[in-house]
Amino acid sequence: MKRAVIDASVVLKWYLVDEEYSQKAIGLLDKYLSNEIEILAPSLLEYELIKGLIIAQKRGRVEEEKILEAIDGFISLEIKLKNLSLFYPKVLEYSRVYNRSVYDASYLALADKEGIILITADGEMYDAVKKDLKWVRWLGDI
């Protein structure tokens, strides 16, 4: 089975379907649900998802009851979330080398530690690392 790390920029597209590449993100979710791919993420993904949904609500893009449904639905997916303590030295390295937030660096570090690809729709992060980290993939290219 193929394995991949996905970041919050991809997961948010499952719930904010008006976003660019949301159908590609949903395609990844479908592959996960049909056991074609295993998805991993740092445990901070839950927090980033909630934050992103709250921001979307403030902008009038999603109703509060939909946020609760989305979070319940996400939790029921049982995606393997990994604790930062397993890979924090790499988090620090990626944060420093690529001038990325600890959040972005956590996804990079987990993918590196697991030896698998990272799929992102975060253009700033992708642009910062694409030259050096060939295992980071742009959602639009999937």
PLY file of the C-alpha trace (Angstrom):
ply
format ascii 1.0
element vertex 142
property float x
property float y
property float z
element edge 141
property int vertex1
property int vertex2
end_header
0.00 0.00 0.00
1.24 3.47 -0.84
1.80 5.86 2.04
1.85 9.65 2.16
1.91 12.53 4.58
-0.67 15.21 3.85
-0.85 18.62 5.42
-3.73 20.79 6.58
-3.86 22.62 3.25
-5.01 19.35 1.66
-7.36 18.23 4.45
-9.15 21.60 4.54
-10.08 21.09 0.89
-12.15 18.06 1.94
-14.46 20.46 3.79
-14.08 23.67 1.78
-14.98 22.30 -1.62
-15.02 25.71 -3.30
-11.23 25.82 -3.10
-8.93 25.14 -6.02
-7.87 21.48 -6.23
-10.59 20.37 -3.80
-11.54 17.53 -6.16
-7.94 16.29 -6.17
-7.93 16.41 -2.37
-11.21 14.49 -2.25
-9.67 11.97 -4.64
-6.92 11.34 -2.06
-9.58 10.91 0.62
-11.39 8.39 -1.59
-8.14 6.45 -2.05
-7.67 6.43 1.72
-11.23 5.21 2.30
-10.77 2.42 -0.26
-7.44 1.38 1.35
-5.38 2.35 -1.70
-3.25 4.75 0.33
-2.29 5.14 3.96
-2.27 8.73 5.20
-0.05 9.99 8.01
0.26 13.42 9.57
1.74 15.09 12.62
-0.72 15.32 15.50
-0.94 19.08 15.02
-3.11 18.45 11.96
-6.21 18.36 14.17
-5.46 21.84 15.51
-4.68 23.25 12.07
-7.91 21.81 10.69
-9.99 23.41 13.44
-8.17 26.73 13.03
-8.72 26.71 9.26
-12.41 25.92 9.64
-12.88 28.71 12.19
-11.20 31.17 9.84
-13.48 29.98 7.03
-16.50 30.50 9.29
-15.42 34.05 10.14
-15.20 34.74 6.40
-18.71 33.41 5.90
-17.60 30.31 3.98
-18.93 27.68 6.38
-21.60 27.49 9.09
-20.69 26.54 12.66
-22.70 23.29 12.61
-20.71 22.27 9.51
-17.49 22.81 11.47
-18.66 20.36 14.13
-19.68 17.84 11.45
-16.31 18.24 9.72
-14.34 17.71 12.92
-16.42 14.67 13.89
-15.98 13.30 10.39
-12.24 13.89 10.44
-11.85 12.15 13.79
-13.84 9.17 12.53
-11.36 8.72 9.66
-8.74 7.58 12.20
-5.82 8.95 10.20
-2.53 8.01 11.82
-1.36 11.09 13.67
2.23 11.05 14.89
3.56 12.82 17.96
6.17 15.52 17.43
8.47 13.86 19.99
9.27 11.20 17.39
10.89 13.60 14.92
11.49 17.01 16.51
15.23 17.26 15.59
14.21 17.22 11.90
11.46 19.74 12.61
14.06 22.15 13.95
16.34 21.50 10.98
13.66 22.06 8.34
12.35 25.11 10.13
15.81 26.66 10.14
17.05 25.58 6.70
13.90 26.52 4.78
12.71 29.35 7.05
9.41 27.55 7.63
7.09 27.56 10.61
7.33 24.68 13.04
3.96 23.57 11.67
5.20 23.32 8.07
8.47 21.77 9.21
6.55 19.09 11.14
4.96 17.75 7.96
8.32 17.81 6.18
10.07 16.06 9.06
7.47 13.31 9.34
7.59 12.56 5.62
11.39 12.50 5.75
11.45 10.23 8.81
8.96 7.82 7.21
10.69 7.95 3.80
7.43 8.82 2.01
6.02 11.70 0.01
4.38 14.80 1.43
1.43 16.17 -0.50
0.68 19.85 -0.01
-1.43 22.65 -1.43
0.55 25.26 0.51
2.20 27.21 -2.29
4.68 29.07 -0.09
5.95 25.88 1.51
6.12 24.03 -1.78
8.04 26.84 -3.47
10.49 27.01 -0.57
11.44 23.31 -0.71
10.65 21.94 -4.19
14.17 22.42 -5.52
15.78 20.34 -2.77
13.07 18.00 -1.50
11.85 16.03 -4.51
9.55 13.95 -2.30
7.34 16.98 -1.63
4.49 16.98 -4.15
2.10 19.71 -5.20
-1.54 18.64 -4.88
-2.31 20.09 -8.31
0.17 17.64 -9.86
-1.30 14.53 -8.21
0 1
1 2
2 3
3 4
4 5
5 6
6 7
7 8
8 9
9 10
10 11
11 12
12 13
13 14
14 15
15 16
16 17
17 18
18 19
19 20
20 21
21 22
22 23
23 24
24 25
25 26
26 27
27 28
28 29
29 30
30 31
31 32
32 33
33 34
34 35
35 36
36 37
37 38
38 39
39 40
40 41
41 42
42 43
43 44
44 45
45 46
46 47
47 48
48 49
49 50
50 51
51 52
52 53
53 54
54 55
55 56
56 57
57 58
58 59
59 60
60 61
61 62
62 63
63 64
64 65
65 66
66 67
67 68
68 69
69 70
70 71
71 72
72 73
73 74
74 75
75 76
76 77
77 78
78 79
79 80
80 81
81 82
82 83
83 84
84 85
85 86
86 87
87 88
88 89
89 90
90 91
91 92
92 93
93 94
94 95
95 96
96 97
97 98
98 99
99 100
100 101
101 102
102 103
103 104
104 105
105 106
106 107
107 108
108 109
109 110
110 111
111 112
112 113
113 114
114 115
115 116
116 117
117 118
118 119
119 120
120 121
121 122
122 123
123 124
124 125
125 126
126 127
127 128
128 129
129 130
130 131
131 132
132 133
133 134
134 135
135 136
136 137
137 138
138 139
139 140
140 141
